[in-house]
């Protein structure tokens, strides 16, 4: 239920605002030449995201880019509607580009295929590609596994290093015999290593509860937590290893 429960916009730094729902994050990055939105969450959340963008002091038509963390319905379902409302260019990791353009998620999962509205005009991002707007630069870096094109982003804001990590949870993914994504295990392991090496003062994940963002805002606490990204990587690696062992045992039966 928290995925579609509205919440009011609030600032994280002077440049970055939280504009998503209680459970699914969407982030607005304000620049002098417009704004960048990260993730569109679900279609049910689009009116709330639009209201929050305006509450953050940005006109919808001034959103220039929508960056997608990965092509799953809970993060990409609202992207087509938001792109239409804003006129923004949609960017996604190259390995998820076909999924974004067709609305068919990549890989094979235990809960079946959940489609989302296609964005035929989406463009792909390469590992290490930079997105610059109005004096702000984000760098995309590939963190595959959860999806082939799962992409994290880093930037500087108010002198702090900010990372928006893509999900590294298994979340129903078939780790064994995944015909649509045979490199899934290697992808996860690459991403655990990358995120463990990454340094971030502020960590802003695709699911708000992973950083307790709503709670910290309500309690008036800061968002600076340099240890958090390493903790997320370590916990996710442990959970992944356990699930891989489980699926390997099941495959032998």
ROPA-34136 format. One record per residue (C-alpha): y, z negated, x. Coordinates in Angstrom, 1 decimal. Last residue first. Layout:
// residues N
+--------+--------+--------+
:     c2 :     c3 :     c1 :
+--------+--------+--------+
:      Y :      Z :      X :
...
+--------+--------+--------+
***
This chain:
// residues 253
+--------+--------+--------+
:     c2 :     c3 :     c1 :
+--------+--------+--------+
:  -31.9 :    7.7 :   15.9 :
:  -30.2 :    8.9 :   19.1 :
:  -26.9 :    9.9 :   17.3 :
:  -26.6 :    6.3 :   15.9 :
:  -26.7 :    4.9 :   19.4 :
:  -24.0 :    7.3 :   20.7 :
:  -21.9 :    6.4 :   17.7 :
:  -22.1 :    2.7 :   18.4 :
:  -21.4 :    3.1 :   22.1 :
:  -18.4 :    5.3 :   21.3 :
:  -17.1 :    2.7 :   18.8 :
:  -17.3 :   -0.1 :   21.4 :
:  -15.6 :    2.0 :   24.1 :
:  -12.9 :    3.0 :   21.6 :
:  -12.2 :   -0.6 :   20.6 :
:  -11.9 :   -1.7 :   24.3 :
:   -9.7 :    1.3 :   25.1 :
:   -7.4 :    0.6 :   22.1 :
:   -7.0 :   -3.0 :   23.2 :
:   -6.1 :   -2.0 :   26.7 :
:   -3.7 :    0.8 :   25.7 :
:   -1.9 :   -1.4 :   23.1 :
:   -1.6 :   -4.3 :   25.6 :
:   -0.2 :   -2.0 :   28.2 :
:    2.4 :   -0.7 :   25.7 :
:    3.3 :   -4.2 :   24.6 :
:    4.1 :   -5.8 :   28.0 :
:    7.7 :   -4.6 :   28.2 :
:    8.6 :   -6.1 :   24.8 :
:   12.3 :   -5.4 :   23.9 :
:   12.6 :   -5.3 :   20.1 :
:   14.8 :   -8.3 :   19.7 :
:   14.3 :  -10.9 :   17.0 :
:   16.4 :  -11.3 :   13.9 :
:   13.5 :  -12.6 :   11.9 :
:   13.7 :   -9.6 :    9.5 :
:   13.9 :   -7.2 :   12.3 :
:   11.0 :   -8.7 :   14.1 :
:    8.9 :   -8.7 :   11.0 :
:    9.7 :   -5.0 :   10.3 :
:    8.9 :   -4.0 :   13.9 :
:    5.7 :   -5.9 :   14.2 :
:    4.8 :   -3.6 :   17.2 :
:    1.5 :   -2.3 :   15.9 :
:    2.8 :   -3.1 :   12.4 :
:    5.2 :   -0.2 :   12.5 :
:    2.5 :    2.5 :   12.6 :
:    3.7 :    5.5 :   14.6 :
:    4.6 :    3.3 :   17.6 :
:    8.0 :    2.2 :   18.9 :
:    7.7 :    0.5 :   22.3 :
:   10.8 :   -0.9 :   23.9 :
:   11.1 :   -1.8 :   27.6 :
:    8.5 :    0.9 :   28.5 :
:    6.5 :    1.7 :   31.6 :
:    3.7 :    4.2 :   31.5 :
:    0.6 :    3.6 :   33.7 :
:   -1.5 :    2.1 :   30.9 :
:   -0.3 :    4.9 :   28.6 :
:   -1.5 :    7.6 :   30.9 :
:   -4.9 :    6.0 :   31.5 :
:   -5.6 :    5.4 :   27.8 :
:   -4.5 :    8.9 :   27.1 :
:   -6.8 :   10.5 :   29.6 :
:   -9.7 :    8.5 :   28.3 :
:   -8.9 :    9.6 :   24.7 :
:   -8.8 :   13.2 :   25.6 :
:  -12.1 :   13.0 :   27.6 :
:  -13.8 :   11.6 :   24.5 :
:  -12.3 :   14.3 :   22.2 :
:  -13.1 :   17.3 :   24.3 :
:  -15.5 :   18.9 :   21.7 :
:  -12.7 :   19.0 :   19.0 :
:  -13.8 :   21.2 :   16.1 :
:  -17.5 :   20.7 :   16.9 :
:  -17.2 :   16.9 :   17.1 :
:  -20.8 :   16.1 :   18.1 :
:  -20.1 :   12.6 :   19.2 :
:  -16.7 :   11.0 :   19.0 :
:  -16.3 :   11.7 :   15.3 :
:  -12.9 :   10.3 :   14.5 :
:  -12.7 :    7.6 :   11.7 :
:   -9.7 :    5.8 :   13.0 :
:  -10.4 :    6.0 :   16.8 :
:   -7.1 :    4.4 :   17.6 :
:   -4.9 :    6.0 :   20.3 :
:   -1.9 :    6.7 :   18.1 :
:    1.1 :    8.5 :   19.6 :
:    3.4 :    6.3 :   21.7 :
:    7.2 :    6.4 :   21.1 :
:    8.4 :    5.1 :   24.4 :
:   11.9 :    3.6 :   25.1 :
:   13.2 :    2.9 :   28.6 :
:   16.3 :    0.7 :   28.2 :
:   19.9 :    1.5 :   29.5 :
:   21.3 :    1.7 :   26.0 :
:   18.6 :    4.3 :   25.1 :
:   16.5 :    6.2 :   27.6 :
:   13.8 :    8.5 :   26.3 :
:   10.0 :    8.8 :   26.1 :
:    7.8 :   10.7 :   23.6 :
:    4.1 :   10.7 :   22.8 :
:    2.1 :   13.6 :   21.6 :
:   -1.3 :   13.9 :   19.9 :
:   -2.2 :   17.6 :   20.3 :
:   -6.0 :   17.3 :   20.3 :
:   -5.9 :   14.5 :   17.7 :
:   -6.7 :   10.8 :   18.2 :
:   -7.8 :   12.0 :   21.6 :
:   -4.7 :   13.5 :   23.2 :
:   -1.7 :   11.7 :   24.8 :
:    0.4 :   14.6 :   25.9 :
:    3.9 :   13.8 :   27.1 :
:    7.1 :   14.9 :   25.3 :
:   10.4 :   14.1 :   27.1 :
:   13.4 :   13.1 :   25.0 :
:   16.9 :   13.8 :   26.2 :
:   20.2 :   12.5 :   24.6 :
:   23.6 :   13.9 :   25.6 :
:   24.1 :   15.8 :   22.3 :
:   20.6 :   17.2 :   22.0 :
:   17.9 :   17.7 :   24.6 :
:   14.1 :   18.1 :   24.0 :
:   12.2 :   18.1 :   27.2 :
:    8.7 :   19.5 :   27.8 :
:    6.4 :   17.3 :   29.9 :
:    3.2 :   18.5 :   28.1 :
:    4.1 :   21.6 :   26.2 :
:    5.6 :   21.5 :   22.7 :
:    4.6 :   23.9 :   20.0 :
:    6.8 :   25.3 :   17.2 :
:    6.6 :   24.9 :   13.5 :
:    7.7 :   27.8 :   11.3 :
:    4.5 :   27.9 :    9.2 :
:    4.9 :   24.2 :    8.2 :
:    1.9 :   23.6 :    6.0 :
:    1.9 :   20.9 :    3.4 :
:   -0.9 :   18.3 :    4.1 :
:   -4.6 :   18.5 :    3.9 :
:   -7.1 :   15.6 :    3.9 :
:  -10.4 :   16.7 :    5.3 :
:  -13.2 :   14.2 :    5.2 :
:  -13.2 :   10.4 :    5.7 :
:  -15.6 :   10.3 :    8.7 :
:  -13.5 :   12.6 :   10.8 :
:  -13.8 :   16.0 :   12.4 :
:  -11.1 :   17.6 :   14.6 :
:   -7.7 :   19.1 :   13.6 :
:   -5.9 :   18.6 :   10.3 :
:   -5.5 :   21.6 :    7.9 :
:   -1.8 :   22.1 :    6.9 :
:   -1.9 :   25.6 :    8.2 :
:    1.1 :   25.7 :   10.6 :
:    0.7 :   22.0 :   11.5 :
:   -3.0 :   22.4 :   12.2 :
:   -2.3 :   25.5 :   14.4 :
:    0.3 :   23.6 :   16.3 :
:   -1.8 :   20.5 :   17.0 :
:   -2.8 :   21.7 :   20.5 :
:    0.8 :   22.7 :   21.2 :
:    2.2 :   19.2 :   20.5 :
:    4.6 :   19.4 :   17.6 :
:    8.1 :   20.6 :   16.9 :
:    9.8 :   21.2 :   13.6 :
:   13.2 :   22.7 :   13.6 :
:   15.6 :   21.1 :   11.1 :
:   17.0 :   22.7 :    8.0 :
:   17.5 :   19.3 :    6.6 :
:   16.0 :   19.3 :    3.1 :
:   13.5 :   22.1 :    3.9 :
:   12.4 :   20.3 :    7.1 :
:   12.1 :   17.0 :    5.2 :
:    9.9 :   18.6 :    2.6 :
:    7.6 :   20.3 :    5.2 :
:    7.4 :   17.0 :    7.2 :
:    6.3 :   14.7 :    4.4 :
:    2.6 :   15.0 :    4.9 :
:    2.8 :   15.0 :    8.7 :
:    2.5 :   11.3 :    9.6 :
:   -0.1 :   10.0 :    7.1 :
:   -1.5 :   13.5 :    6.7 :
:   -2.6 :   13.9 :   10.3 :
:   -1.0 :   16.5 :   12.6 :
:    0.3 :   14.3 :   15.4 :
:    3.5 :   12.7 :   16.7 :
:    5.7 :   15.2 :   15.0 :
:    9.2 :   15.8 :   16.2 :
:   11.8 :   16.9 :   13.5 :
:   14.8 :   18.5 :   15.1 :
:   18.4 :   19.2 :   14.1 :
:   19.1 :   16.5 :   11.5 :
:   22.8 :   17.2 :   10.8 :
:   22.0 :   18.7 :    7.4 :
:   20.7 :   15.4 :    6.2 :
:   24.0 :   13.7 :    6.9 :
:   23.7 :   10.8 :    9.4 :
:   25.3 :    7.4 :    9.0 :
:   22.1 :    5.3 :    9.2 :
:   22.3 :    4.9 :    5.4 :
:   22.1 :    8.7 :    5.1 :
:   18.9 :    8.8 :    7.2 :
:   17.7 :    5.8 :    5.1 :
:   18.2 :    7.7 :    1.8 :
:   16.3 :   10.7 :    3.2 :
:   13.5 :    8.5 :    4.4 :
:   13.3 :    6.9 :    1.0 :
:   13.2 :   10.2 :   -0.8 :
:   10.5 :   11.5 :    1.7 :
:    8.2 :    8.4 :    1.3 :
:    5.9 :    9.8 :   -1.4 :
:    5.5 :   12.9 :    0.8 :
:    3.9 :   10.8 :    3.5 :
:    5.1 :   10.2 :    7.1 :
:    7.8 :   12.5 :    8.3 :
:    7.6 :   11.9 :   12.0 :
:   10.3 :   11.5 :   14.7 :
:   13.7 :   12.6 :   13.5 :
:   16.4 :   13.9 :   15.9 :
:   20.1 :   13.8 :   15.1 :
:   23.3 :   15.7 :   15.3 :
:   25.7 :   16.7 :   18.1 :
:   27.0 :   13.3 :   19.2 :
:   23.4 :   11.9 :   19.1 :
:   21.5 :    9.7 :   16.7 :
:   17.7 :    9.3 :   17.0 :
:   16.1 :    8.6 :   13.7 :
:   12.6 :    7.1 :   13.7 :
:    9.9 :    7.3 :   11.1 :
:    7.2 :    4.7 :   11.0 :
:    4.5 :    4.2 :    8.5 :
:    3.8 :    0.7 :    7.2 :
:    7.0 :   -0.6 :    5.7 :
:    8.4 :    2.9 :    5.1 :
:   10.4 :    4.9 :    7.6 :
:   14.0 :    5.0 :    8.7 :
:   14.0 :    2.8 :   11.9 :
:   17.2 :    3.7 :   13.8 :
:   17.7 :    4.7 :   17.4 :
:   21.0 :    5.4 :   19.2 :
:   22.6 :    1.9 :   19.3 :
:   19.2 :    0.3 :   19.7 :
:   16.7 :   -0.7 :   17.0 :
:   19.0 :   -0.2 :   14.0 :
:   17.8 :   -0.8 :   10.5 :
:   17.0 :    1.4 :    7.5 :
:   15.8 :   -0.3 :    4.4 :
:   12.1 :   -0.5 :    3.5 :
:   10.0 :    1.4 :    0.9 :
:    6.3 :    0.7 :    0.4 :
:    4.4 :    3.9 :    0.8 :
:    2.3 :    3.0 :    3.8 :
:    2.4 :   -0.7 :    2.9 :
:    0.0 :    0.0 :    0.0 :
+--------+--------+--------+
***
